[in-house]
């Protein structure tokens, strides 16, 4: 779910064939202030559905990356296991990304993920405890996510390919560099930056976002100039639709789409317009590509002008950060630093 623009951008149709996005469940034990996902009343995928989707992706669409999303995927751990196990058997799968709030992780899960060379664990952690807890609100009786991740730090630091997603809401934009520094102090080295999309941003909040990104950019440059490893996933990803993922999307009700825009409760009406089949009746690659090309137009029509403009403005600031970092990253790579980890 990132939007840093690389120098060469694939077409929307090409993007649709490179990713399998599995919404294994929409259920979640958090109610984050910025999260648009409609959560209540939805089924979850079965283990059979998850494996079937992986094999469909490899056989019909040629494979690529798999992203396991929710909701919170680890609320259905057997489904996550089934998807990863199926992907392990297919050489067409490049990477398997698991995004989680961290509450379902334990030493056994981290050992399992470490044993899968193509698995990448992405943990949501938004900064210092105050800002993280301000944004990520648990349901009654749900443990504190910040405390849980900190408890797991010794094992997390031994686990390969761990990425931290730092969500930056309009209300915390003025703290985003400070929050990034805190995550560095916790010992994390791989990051994904996610400004709040589909939210209204004020002009002063966008100014704060730009200033924060400039400070974060300086932190990357400082690390690279010192010969240190520091990874920003946004430098290597491109999405034709801000925030949402384009690809073969399997929603938790087994319907298939070219984008997961229908995750949002406010955009649920788009699901009927984007659906291109089910697991029992999947589309052809050409049908998926054609539907992907229509998605941005449908999305823009469904949003208010203010929200659409805010989304484009926040995305432009992330893109500006990435464009500014490419020369420094290239110089770091040219010096032979971190080449083997660049695509983590």
N, C-alpha and C positions, 0 to 999 in steps of 0.2 A: 504494500500500500504506500509506495513512495513515488516521487515525481521529479527527482533531479534529472535534468535533461542532458544526456550525453551528446557528443558531437554528431553522431549518426543515429537518427531516430528511425526505428522500424515503423512500417505502416500499422494502422489499427488491425487490419486483417492478419498481418504476420504475427502480431502479438497474440491474437486469439488462438494460435496453434501452439504456443510455446508453454502454456501454463494450464495445469489442472488445479482449480480452486475448489476444495471440498469444505463446504459448511457442514461439518460433522454434526453440529447441534447449534441451535440458537439460544439455548439455555445458558445462563450466566449467573454466577454468584456475586457479581458486582453490578452496580448501577452508576457507571461513570458519567460525570456531568456532560461530557462532550460526545458520548457514544450514541449514534442514531439507530442502532440495531433493534428491530422489533423482536422481542424475546419470548413473550408468553404465548402459549397455545400451539407451539410448533412441535412436530415430531423430530426425532433424531434419526440419522442414518443408522442402518444396521451394519454389522461387520461384513455381511455379504454384499451390501450396497457399496461399501467403501472399497472392497477388493475388486468388485466388478467395475467401478469407475476407473480405478488405476489401470486395469487391463484394457478397457475401452480407450483410454487416453493413449496408451502405448500402441495399440493395434490400429486404431483408426486415424489418430492425429499425430503419430510419430513420436510422442513423448516429449520430454523437456523437464521443467520444474513442477513440483507439486507443492501446494500450500495448504496446510491444514488450519482452518479457521473455525471460529464460532461467532457469537457466543464464546464460551470457554471450552475448548476441545477436551481438556482433561476431565471434564465432567462425564465423558463417555470414553474412558481409557481403553476399553476393549476395541472400540471403533478406530481409535488412533493407532493402536497396535496393528489392527488388521490392514489399515492403509499402508503403514510403513513396511510391514512384512511383505505385502504384495509388491510394493515398489522395489524392495531389495532384490526380488527375483527378476526384475526387468532391467536389462542394460540400457533401455531407451530413456530411463529416468535419470536426470542429471543431479538434481538436488531435491531434498525433501525438507520443507520448512514447517516447523511447528511453532505457532504463536500462542502464548499463554500468559496469564496474569501471575503465574508462579505458584498459586495455592495448591495445585495438584502435584507439584514436583516433590520428589523425595530422592534418596540416594539410589534406590532401585531404578527409577526412571532415568536419572542422569547417567547411570552406568549403561543402561540399555541404549540411550541416545549416543553415548560415546562409542558404543560398539558398532554403530551404523556409519560408515565413512561418509555417506552422502547426506546425513542428517544435519540440519542447522536449527538450533534452538533459539527462538526469539522471545525475550521476556519483556513485558511492559513495565517500565519503571520511569516515573516522570521527573525525578529529581530528589530534592531533600524531603525529609518526612512531612513537613508542613504542606508543601505544594502537592506532593504525591497524594496525601490523604485528603486534601481539599478537592481533588479531581476524581479520585477513585473511591467510591463509596460502596461498602459491602452491605449485603442484605443482613437482617438481624441474625446474630449468631455466627457470622462469617468472620474468620480470623483476619488480622491486619496483613495486607499483602506486602507492605514494605518490610515489616518485621520478618515475614516468612522468607523473603528473598535474602535479607541480610543473614538470617540463620543458616541459609544454604551456601553462603559465600565460599567457604573453604572448598566444598565439593564443586561448585560452579566454576571456580578458578582452575580446577583440574579437568574440567570438561571442555573438549575442543568445540570450536564453532558456536560460541554463545554470543548472541547479539542482543543489545538492549535497545528497545524502541522508546524514545523519549517523546511523548506527546506534549505539544505546546499549545495550550488553549489560549484564547485571547486574554483571559484574566491573569495568566501567568507569564505572558510574553516578556514582560519587563524583567523576569527572573531567569530567562531561559539559559543565559550563559552561566549564571551561578548554579543552576540545577545541573547543567552539563558537567561543570567542574566537580560537583558533588558525586556524580556517577563515576567520574574518573577516579576520585578519591576512594571510592569503594573497590577500585581495582579493575573495572571493566575497560576493555580496549576496542570493542567493536560496537558501532552505534548505527541506529537508523533514526532519523529525525522526522517527526510527523506533526506539522502545524495543524491546528484544528480546521478541518474543512467543513463546508456546508453550515457554517456559523457566521453570524454578522460580526465583522471586525470594524472597530472604529479606526479612524486615521491615526490616532496616537498609539493604538495598539500595534498597528502595522509598522509604525516608526520604531517602536520598541522591538518588534520582531526582527527588523533589519539590523538594528544595533546589536541585538543578541546573536544573530547569525554571524555578524562581522567578528564578534568576540570569539565565537566558537571556531570560526575559520582561522583566526590567529592561533588558537590552541592546536589545531591540526598542523598548521605551518610550523609552529614551534617544535612540535614533536618530530615532524619529518626532517626539519633542518638539523635536529640533534641526532638523526639516525634512528629514531624510535618508531616502533610499530603502532599505528593508530588507524583504524579502519572506519570508513563511512560508507554504508551500503548504498546510500542515495547516489553516489558517484557511478554506480554500475547498473542502475535500474531506470526504467522509463515506463510511464503508464499513460495511455492516451486519455484516460479519464482520471482527474485528480482524486486521490484517496482510494477509489474503488479499483478492483482488479479486473482486467480483461483476460479472458481465456475460456477454456471449457469449464463453466461454473456448474457444480452440482449443489443445488440447495438442499437443505435438510429434509425437504419433502420429496426428493428424488427428481424434481424438475430440472431441466438443463437450460442455461442461459449463456450469452456471450460476455456478461458482466454481472457482478454481484451488487449492482445499484439497488436491487430490490431488497437488500438487507435492511435498508432504512425504513422505519415505519412510515415516515413522511412520503416515501417513494414507492410504497407497496403497490400502488396502481400500475407502476411500470412493469411489474412482473408478467402480467398478461401480454404486454406488448413485446417483451424481450424473450419470452419462452420460445425455445426452438426444439423442444422435445422432452423426453423423459429417459431414464435409464433403460426403459423397455423399448423406446423408440427414439434413438439418438439421431442428431442431424448429420449430414455430410459435412466435410470440411468447408465446402463452398457455402453451405447454408449458415454455418457458424460465422464465417468471415463476413457474409453480407449483413447478418444481424449485428455484428460488432461495429460495423461502419455506421449504423443508425443510432447507436446508443447515446453518443454525446448530444445529438439533436434532441432526442427524447428527454434527456436529463435537463438540458437548458430550458426547455419548454415547461418542465414541471416545477422549476424553482423560481422563487421571487428574484427580480433583478438585483436586489441588495445582496442576497445570499450568494448568487452566482458571481457577482462582481467581487465580493469578499473572498470567495474561494479562489478566483483567478489571481487576486492580489497576493494572498498568502502563498499560493503556489509559485508565483513569480519570485517571491523572496527566497524560497528554497532553491529554485532554479538558478537564481543569481549567485547564491552561495556556492553551488556546485560548479558553475562555470568559472568562478573565481579560483576554485581549488584545483581544477584540472592541471594547470601548468606546474603547480607545486607538487602535486601527486606524481606527475610524469617525471619530474626531476628526481624525486625520491626513488621511484622505481629504477630510473637510469643509474642511480648509484648502487643498485643491487639490493635494496632493502625490501623485504617482505614479498618478493615476487611470487613465492609459492603459496601465499595466503591471500592474494589479491582478490580472488573470486569467492571468498568464504561466505 
